[in-house]
Amino acid sequence: MDLQLTGKRVLVTGSSSGLGEAIAKALAAEGAGVVVHGRDRIRAEAVAAAIRTSGGDAEAAIGDLAADAGADAVAEAALSGGPIDILVNNAGAYPHLSWENASAADWRQTYEVNVISGVRMIQRMVPGMRERGWGRVIQIGGGLALQPIADIPHYSATLAARHNLTVSLARELQGSGVTANTVAPGAILVDAVQQFVSDIAPARGWGETWEEIEPHAIETLAPNDIGRFGRAEEIAAAVLYLAGPFADYVTGTTLRVDGGTVKGVH
Ligand SMILES: NC(=O)c1ccc[n+]([C@@H]2O[C@H](COP(=O)([O-])OP(=O)(O)OC[C@H]3O[C@@H](n4cnc5c(N)ncnc54)[C@H](OP(=O)(O)O)[C@@H]3O)[C@@H](O)[C@H]2O)c1
C-alpha cells in the first residue's frame, strides 16, 4: 500500500535515538525526505547516514529545543533543504524523579524540554504549512497523560500538556488543510527504558536476563493486555498513518498504541 508520503519533507525532533529514530527511518522508507534532529551532532548524523545508506533521503539539524536559539538553528537548518510538510514533535526527556525529590526547577525544566520545545517548532513550521494549504503536526504524548502513576509526576504532567495543546492547535487550524494529532505510546522498549529497568531489576528480584526481567517489569510498571513492552516500530507505524493523506479527516485526536495499558474510554 502506498502511503503517499513520497516527496513530503518531515522534521522529526529527537530522532537521534529511540522512538524518533524509528519514526524517521520508517518515514524515509516510505519515500519522505527526513530531517533527523538531536542535540548531539554525532548521533544525529549517524542516523541520517544510516538512512541514506538504505537508499533514503536524510539530513541532520542540531539544536537544544529547550531554548529559542536552539529552535531557531534547527528551523533554519531544516528549512534550508525546502519546506517542511510534516512536523513530528518527539524530542523529550523523562528524568526518574518522584514527588519527594523533584524540585520546582525540575518541574520547570521538564516543561521547557517536553512542552515548550514542541511549541517552538509549531511556531516555526506551521505558518509555512498553512500557506501551502497542507500539513501535519504530530505530537508524541503518552499513556501517563491519561493514567498517571505516583512516580515521575513532573513528566506525566508534560505529556498531558502535549495532549491538550494538540486539541487546541487542531481547532486553531480549522479549514487550513493542516491537522494536529497525538500518538500516545505505552511503555516502549527503547535503550533508555531497557537501561532503567535493568538498573532497578536486581533490587526487586526480577532476575538476571532480559527474558526473566521483562514480564516482572511489565506486571509492575505497565500492566497491559498484550503482556510486553511495545516496540519503537509500532509507534512509527501509527505516525505513518497520521502523517499521510489517508488521515486527512483525522484531527485533534489521540491514537493510543499501548497494548491496552490505559483502561477506560479515552
Ligand atoms: N519510550 C517510551 O516508553 C515513551 C513512552 C511515551 C512517550 N515517550 C516520549 O517519546 C519521546 C522519545 O523518547 P524515547 O523513549 O525515544 O527517548 P530517547 O531515546 O532518550 O530519545 C529522546 C530524544 O530527544 C532528544 N532530546 C532530549 N532532550 C532534548 C532537548 N532539550 N532538545 C532537543 N532534543 C532533545 C534526544 O536527543 P539528544 O540527546 O541528542 O539531544 C533524543 O533524540 C519523548 O518525548 C518521550 O516523552 C516515550
The ligand as an SDF file (V2000), in Angstrom:
LIG
                    3D

 48 52  0  0  0  0  0  0  0  0999 V2000
    9.9300    5.1920   25.4730 N   0  0  0  0  0  0  0  0  0  0  0  0
    8.7150    5.2790   25.9780 C   0  0  0  0  0  0  0  0  0  0  0  0
    8.2290    4.3300   26.6260 O   0  0  0  0  0  0  0  0  0  0  0  0
    7.8890    6.5140   25.7790 C   0  0  0  0  0  0  0  0  0  0  0  0
    6.5340    6.4550   26.1350 C   0  0  0  0  0  0  0  0  0  0  0  0
    5.7300    7.5790   25.9480 C   0  0  0  0  0  0  0  0  0  0  0  0
    6.2820    8.7240   25.4140 C   0  0  0  0  0  0  0  0  0  0  0  0
    7.6010    8.7740   25.0900 N   0  0  0  0  0  0  0  0  0  0  0  0
    8.1160   10.0100   24.5260 C   0  0  0  0  0  0  0  0  0  0  0  0
    8.8150    9.7180   23.3530 O   0  0  0  0  0  0  0  0  0  0  0  0
    9.8150   10.6980   23.1370 C   0  0  0  0  0  0  0  0  0  0  0  0
   11.1130    9.9890   22.7790 C   0  0  0  0  0  0  0  0  0  0  0  0
   11.5290    9.2510   23.9100 O   0  0  0  0  0  0  0  0  0  0  0  0
   12.4780    7.9570   23.8120 P   0  0  0  0  0  0  0  0  0  0  0  0
   11.9300    6.9640   24.7430 O   0  0  0  0  0  0  0  0  0  0  0  0
   12.7000    7.5850   22.4000 O   0  0  0  0  0  0  0  0  0  0  0  0
   13.8120    8.5400   24.4910 O   0  0  0  0  0  0  0  0  0  0  0  0
   15.2810    8.8070   23.9320 P   0  0  0  0  0  0  0  0  0  0  0  0
   15.8090    7.6210   23.2140 O   0  0  0  0  0  0  0  0  0  0  0  0
   16.0400    9.3200   25.1060 O   0  0  0  0  0  0  0  0  0  0  0  0
   15.0990    9.9710   22.8650 O   0  0  0  0  0  0  0  0  0  0  0  0
   14.9350   11.3140   23.2290 C   0  0  0  0  0  0  0  0  0  0  0  0
   15.3100   12.1940   22.0500 C   0  0  0  0  0  0  0  0  0  0  0  0
   15.0390   13.5600   22.3850 O   0  0  0  0  0  0  0  0  0  0  0  0
   16.2160   14.3360   22.1830 C   0  0  0  0  0  0  0  0  0  0  0  0
   16.2460   15.4090   23.1880 N   0  0  0  0  0  0  0  0  0  0  0  0
   16.1970   15.2790   24.5300 C   0  0  0  0  0  0  0  0  0  0  0  0
   16.2280   16.4970   25.1070 N   0  0  0  0  0  0  0  0  0  0  0  0
   16.2970   17.4120   24.1050 C   0  0  0  0  0  0  0  0  0  0  0  0
   16.3580   18.8270   24.0470 C   0  0  0  0  0  0  0  0  0  0  0  0
   16.3780   19.5910   25.1510 N   0  0  0  0  0  0  0  0  0  0  0  0
   16.4120   19.4310   22.8360 N   0  0  0  0  0  0  0  0  0  0  0  0
   16.4190   18.6870   21.7290 C   0  0  0  0  0  0  0  0  0  0  0  0
   16.3600   17.3500   21.7090 N   0  0  0  0  0  0  0  0  0  0  0  0
   16.3030   16.7190   22.8790 C   0  0  0  0  0  0  0  0  0  0  0  0
   17.3650   13.3360   22.3100 C   0  0  0  0  0  0  0  0  0  0  0  0
   18.4880   13.7150   21.5210 O   0  0  0  0  0  0  0  0  0  0  0  0
   19.8690   14.2770   22.0940 P   0  0  0  0  0  0  0  0  0  0  0  0
   20.1280   13.5840   23.3830 O   0  0  0  0  0  0  0  0  0  0  0  0
   20.8610   14.0810   21.0230 O   0  0  0  0  0  0  0  0  0  0  0  0
   19.5670   15.6970   22.2710 O   0  0  0  0  0  0  0  0  0  0  0  0
   16.7770   12.0780   21.6850 C   0  0  0  0  0  0  0  0  0  0  0  0
   16.8910   12.1190   20.2830 O   0  0  0  0  0  0  0  0  0  0  0  0
    9.8920   11.5480   24.4020 C   0  0  0  0  0  0  0  0  0  0  0  0
    9.2880   12.7870   24.1820 O   0  0  0  0  0  0  0  0  0  0  0  0
    9.1090   10.7450   25.4160 C   0  0  0  0  0  0  0  0  0  0  0  0
    8.4290   11.5780   26.3210 O   0  0  0  0  0  0  0  0  0  0  0  0
    8.4130    7.6860   25.2630 C   0  0  0  0  0  0  0  0  0  0  0  0
  1  2  1  0
  2  3  2  0
  2  4  1  0
  4  5  1  0
  4 48  2  0
  5  6  2  0
  6  7  1  0
  7  8  2  0
  8  9  1  0
  8 48  1  0
  9 10  1  0
  9 46  1  0
 10 11  1  0
 11 12  1  0
 11 44  1  0
 12 13  1  0
 13 14  1  0
 14 15  2  0
 14 16  1  0
 14 17  1  0
 17 18  1  0
 18 19  2  0
 18 20  1  0
 18 21  1  0
 21 22  1  0
 22 23  1  0
 23 24  1  0
 23 42  1  0
 24 25  1  0
 25 26  1  0
 25 36  1  0
 26 27  1  0
 26 35  1  0
 27 28  2  0
 28 29  1  0
 29 30  1  0
 29 35  2  0
 30 31  1  0
 30 32  2  0
 32 33  1  0
 33 34  2  0
 34 35  1  0
 36 37  1  0
 36 42  1  0
 37 38  1  0
 38 39  2  0
 38 40  1  0
 38 41  1  0
 42 43  1  0
 44 45  1  0
 44 46  1  0
 46 47  1  0
M  CHG  2   8   1  16  -1
M  END
$$$$
